[in-house]
Amino acid sequence: MNRNAAAKAKIPIGVLFSVTGPYCTVGAEMLNGTMLAVQEVNDSSEYDFQLVPSVENPGGDLTQYRVLCELLVKGKRIPHVVGCYTSISRKEVIPTIEKYDSLLWYPSHYEGFESSGNVIYSGASPNQHIVPLAAYALRHYRPEVYCVGSNYIWAWENNRILREVVTNCGGRVIAEKYLPIGSVEVEDVIAEIAATKPGFIFNTLIGESSYALYRAYYREGTCNPRFDPSIMPITSCSLSEPELLSIGDPAAGGHITSSVYFQSVQSEENANFVARYKAQFGRDRVTSADAEASYIATLLLAMAIRRAGTADIHQVKKALYQCKLQAPQGVVWIDPENNHCYLTPRLGRSIDKGRFSIFATASAPAKPDPYLVWFDALEIAADRHAEKQNGKEAKTMRQPSRRHLRRVK
């Protein structure tokens, strides 16, 4: 292909995110990350083609995901689609993706227990976010947990994993409550938390439902001293920087999140990513794991097309397994065994102005384990018991892949 920009080949890609509806904050961030990567590819002399995005907005309407996905892969004959945030939307489009032999580039942390030959997963697997969070919470708080989530598979499966870890460590799940997606009626949940007094709260609510929980927790804290993040925090695998801004200070502060990326990651690649993001979308904007995962998915797609010399999905997949990307979070690559991404687990505590303070980081990218085949909850229990016997906190945090998180001084 001719490297002259005007003569570059045009390669269409589908983009499918809900930028309106109950989880529009996250959807908008994922779209931004995708478009930032598209611009980077199209402006670079390293690529002899341009990506031409065809953007569709399902608006959080589950039925629209299938309709719009079919429009992209059948109607427009686009073989690659970057999209979906919720697991229920991903599962809604996979039959269409598989039927028309396309590739879905799915850039969201999720509950695992899935591996499709037609999906590339650039978000965190359960061993890369929920297991590190559970291990930390069980070491630092009383092992009695209150689980509250949105009523769909993301929350169901994450709560199932957490229950296994907690019970094997001698703890218990006090309650497991679900709200409809978009519901902000959290008063009964707060009242029950006040009555049951858990050691910590595990939050798998999404969008406006989650924001309502943090605000209600803060209001309760004005008259109930137990509602203090240093005593009984809300823990999450999905809370992000733009969502902290949506919740607002001071209600957003002091809680714990497990993620593979925070804007506060210290690296040259991340500094450049944050600067480009702010230049493109506004100086007051913040980045997030959702934006970064979408950025990663789109860049890996472009790198694989360049290596393959074609957009054919079978050739692209073969080429993809040879690609490594120095991402804002660190080096990432796809595991050919399961089409999931090697990523670097981290733990952060929310502070002010839409920021997280990172207090633990993995020593290396963790091999994705979507089915938790290497996971043994008894290892966490053994670590916890050893710390009690020694009377001091361990300096590492055990991972099912035998990699560890180190404390950041």
Buried (B, 14 or more C-beta within 10 A) or exposed (E): EEEEEEEBEEBBBBBBBBBEBBBBBBBBBBBBBBBBBBBBBBEEEEBBBBBEBBBBBBBBBBEBBBBBBBBBBEEEEBBBBBBBBBBBBBBBBBEBBBEBEBBBBBBBBBBBBBBBEBBBBBBBBBBBBBBBBBBBBBBEBBBBBBBBBBBBBBBBBBBEBBBBBBBBBEBEBBBBBBBEBBBBEBEEBBEBBBEEEBBBBBBBBBBBBBBBBBBBBBBBBEEBEEBEBEBBBBBBBBBBBBBBBBBBBEBBBBBBBBBBBBBBBEEEBBEEBBEBBBEEBEEEBBBBBBBBBBBBBBBBBBBBBBBBEEBEBEBBBBBBBEBEBEBBBBBBBBBEEBBBBBBBBBBBBBBEEBBBEBBBBBEBBBBBBBBBEEBEBEBBBBBBEEEEEEEEEBEEBBBBBEBBBEEEE
